[in-house]
Amino acid sequence: MNWAKSLALALGQRGYLLGDNMLGKYAGAVLCLLVALSLGCDRPEKDLQVEEEVAKTIVAVGDSLTAGYGVSIDESYPAVLEDKLRQAGYAYQVINAGVSGETSSGTLARLDWVLTLDPDAVILTIGANDGLRAIDPDLVEANLRQIIEQLQQRDIVVILAGMKMVANLGPGYVSRFNRIYPSLAREYGVAFYPFFLDGVAMQSAYNLADGIHPNAAGYHIIADNIYPVVLEALAGGQGQ
């Protein structure tokens, strides 16, 4: 975008072209002059219009794994995913709504705020902190069920990213916890990515020194993995 188009778009975004006041008329004249100088006075009037691309909204909901603990916001998986979508020609913005330390109960409690973002789709990646705190899997499942139902009632596409729990919590707990995500995906027919940390968990090259949170390279793998599931969900499929 050249300097004239950039300035024209900036004026439009600031609202200077709206209304009948003198400032609006002056800004409008400036806009016409700049665009005419940039594009040529012999262009048809319709070619002089500046149109903003209206993007649909995906909200990535989760805990520190979504927020991007330990990396810059541009290196978190929502940012990397948005870049991939836009490079492929999809007009989507991906909002990072991750909150470090959050549990499924916390996500349910702030769901009304998430809905104020007016999402077309939600990537739901929550439950790791529940498991690490040995919270009853029945409560985790009940919270996720309520979240999914509220999103579906508003015709929001749901992409559920599953979590798997560490073995040292005992086979009984791990088995109950790990069943939550595939069971809910089948019950509600949502797009499903079975394990959010697939290819990243326990791989030192893709994690921070704590061995829990992905580094920038790890988030690129996560974005690459979940990308086709997101595309299929947006096209009306159920993901993997």
C-alpha positions in Angstrom: 0.0 0.0 0.0 1.5 3.4 -1.0 1.6 6.5 1.1 -1.6 8.0 -0.4 -3.6 4.9 0.2 -2.3 4.5 3.7 -3.2 8.1 4.7 -6.6 7.7 3.1 -7.3 4.6 5.0 -6.1 6.2 8.2 -8.5 9.1 7.7 -11.4 6.8 7.2 -10.6 4.7 10.2 -10.5 7.8 12.4 -14.0 8.8 11.3 -13.0 12.1 9.7 -15.0 11.3 6.5 -18.3 10.9 8.4 -20.8 13.7 8.9 -21.6 17.0 7.2 -19.3 19.2 9.3 -16.5 21.3 7.8 -13.8 18.9 9.1 -15.5 16.0 7.3 -15.8 18.0 4.1 -12.2 19.1 4.3 -10.9 15.6 5.0 -13.0 14.3 2.2 -11.4 16.8 -0.2 -8.0 15.9 1.0 -8.7 12.2 0.5 -9.9 12.7 -3.1 -6.9 14.8 -3.9 -4.4 12.2 -2.5 -6.0 9.3 -4.1 -6.3 11.1 -7.4 -2.6 12.0 -7.3 -1.7 8.4 -6.4 -3.9 6.5 -8.9 -4.4 9.0 -11.7 -7.2 11.5 -12.4 -8.5 9.5 -15.4 -9.5 6.5 -13.3 -13.2 5.8 -12.8 -14.7 7.1 -9.6 -15.5 3.5 -8.3 -11.8 2.7 -8.5 -11.0 5.5 -6.0 -13.0 3.9 -3.2 -11.0 2.7 -0.2 -12.5 -0.5 1.2 -11.5 -2.1 4.5 -11.4 -5.9 4.6 -13.8 -7.1 7.2 -12.3 -10.2 8.9 -14.2 -12.9 10.7 -13.2 -13.6 14.3 -11.7 -16.7 15.9 -11.2 -16.5 19.6 -8.6 -18.8 21.1 -9.7 -19.6 24.7 -7.4 -21.3 27.2 -4.8 -21.0 29.8 -1.0 -20.2 29.6 -0.6 -22.7 26.8 -2.9 -20.3 24.7 -1.7 -17.1 26.2 1.9 -17.9 25.2 3.6 -17.9 28.6 7.3 -17.2 28.2 7.2 -16.1 24.6 6.2 -12.8 22.9 2.5 -12.4 21.9 3.6 -12.7 18.2 5.1 -16.1 18.9 2.0 -17.6 20.6 0.0 -20.1 18.6 -3.0 -17.8 18.0 -0.7 -15.2 16.3 1.1 -17.9 14.3 -2.3 -19.4 13.3 -3.6 -16.0 12.1 -0.5 -15.5 10.0 -1.0 -18.9 8.3 -4.7 -18.2 7.6 -4.0 -14.8 6.1 -1.1 -16.0 4.0 -3.5 -18.7 2.6 -6.0 -16.0 1.8 -8.5 -16.5 4.6 -9.8 -13.2 6.1 -9.7 -14.3 9.8 -8.4 -12.6 12.9 -7.4 -14.8 15.8 -7.8 -13.2 19.2 -5.7 -14.6 22.0 -8.0 -14.9 25.0 -5.7 -17.2 27.0 -5.3 -16.5 30.8 -2.3 -18.1 32.6 -3.3 -20.3 35.4 -7.0 -20.6 34.4 -9.1 -23.7 35.0 -12.2 -24.9 33.3 -14.2 -23.2 36.1 -12.5 -19.9 35.3 -13.3 -20.2 31.6 -16.9 -20.9 32.3 -17.1 -17.9 34.7 -15.7 -15.5 32.1 -17.5 -16.9 29.1 -19.8 -13.9 28.9 -16.7 -11.7 28.3 -15.5 -14.0 25.6 -18.9 -13.6 23.9 -18.5 -9.9 23.8 -15.8 -10.5 21.3 -18.5 -11.7 18.9 -16.6 -14.8 17.7 -17.5 -16.7 14.6 -15.5 -19.6 16.0 -13.8 -20.5 19.4 -10.8 -22.8 19.8 -11.3 -24.2 23.3 -8.1 -25.4 24.9 -8.7 -25.7 28.7 -8.2 -28.3 31.4 -4.5 -28.7 31.8 -4.5 -26.8 35.1 -7.5 -28.8 36.3 -5.6 -32.0 35.7 -2.4 -30.9 37.3 -4.4 -29.9 40.4 -6.2 -33.3 40.4 -9.6 -31.6 40.1 -12.4 -34.1 39.7 -12.8 -35.0 36.0 -16.5 -35.0 36.4 -16.4 -31.3 37.3 -14.0 -30.6 34.3 -16.4 -32.4 32.0 -19.4 -30.5 33.4 -17.7 -27.2 32.9 -16.7 -28.0 29.3 -20.2 -29.2 28.5 -21.7 -25.9 29.7 -19.1 -23.9 27.7 -19.8 -25.9 24.5 -23.5 -25.7 24.9 -23.5 -21.9 25.4 -21.3 -21.4 22.3 -23.4 -23.7 20.1 -26.6 -22.0 21.3 -25.2 -18.9 19.6 -24.2 -20.7 16.4 -20.5 -20.3 17.2 -18.2 -22.9 15.6 -16.4 -24.9 18.4 -13.0 -26.4 17.9 -12.1 -28.5 20.9 -8.4 -29.2 21.6 -7.9 -32.2 23.9 -5.5 -32.5 26.8 -3.8 -35.6 28.2 -2.7 -35.9 31.8 0.6 -36.9 33.2 1.0 -40.5 34.3 2.1 -39.7 37.9 -1.5 -38.8 38.8 -2.4 -42.5 38.7 -3.9 -44.7 36.0 -7.5 -44.3 37.3 -7.4 -40.5 37.3 -5.5 -40.3 34.0 -8.0 -42.6 32.3 -11.0 -40.6 33.5 -9.5 -37.3 32.5 -8.3 -38.4 29.1 -11.8 -39.7 28.2 -13.3 -36.2 28.7 -12.4 -34.6 25.4 -13.1 -37.3 22.8 -16.4 -38.1 24.6 -17.6 -34.5 24.4 -16.4 -34.1 20.8 -18.6 -37.1 19.8 -21.5 -36.0 21.9 -21.7 -32.4 20.5 -20.3 -33.1 17.1 -17.6 -30.4 17.4 -14.3 -30.2 15.5 -11.7 -32.0 17.5 -8.0 -31.9 17.8 -7.1 -34.8 20.1 -4.0 -33.5 21.8 -3.1 -29.9 21.8 0.6 -30.6 22.6 1.0 -33.4 20.0 4.6 -33.5 18.8 5.7 -30.9 21.4 5.1 -32.4 24.8 8.2 -33.9 26.4 10.4 -32.6 23.5 13.1 -30.4 25.0 13.8 -28.6 21.7 10.2 -27.3 21.6 9.7 -26.3 25.2 10.9 -23.7 27.6 13.3 -24.7 30.4 10.3 -25.7 32.6 9.5 -28.5 30.3 5.8 -27.6 30.3 5.3 -24.5 28.1 6.1 -24.5 24.4 8.7 -22.2 23.0 8.4 -20.3 19.7 9.3 -23.4 17.7 6.8 -25.5 19.6 4.0 -23.0 18.9 4.7 -23.2 15.2 4.3 -26.9 15.4 1.0 -26.5 17.3 -0.3 -24.0 14.8 0.7 -26.2 11.9 -1.1 -29.2 13.5 -4.3 -27.5 14.3 -4.5 -25.5 11.1 -6.3 -28.1 9.0 -8.7 -28.9 11.8 -9.6 -25.2 12.0 -10.1 -25.0 8.2 -12.3 -28.1 8.2 -14.4 -26.7 11.1 -14.9 -23.4 9.4 -16.0 -25.2 6.2 -18.6 -27.1 8.2 -16.7 -30.3 9.0 -15.9 -31.9 12.3 -12.1 -31.9 12.2 -10.1 -35.0 13.0 
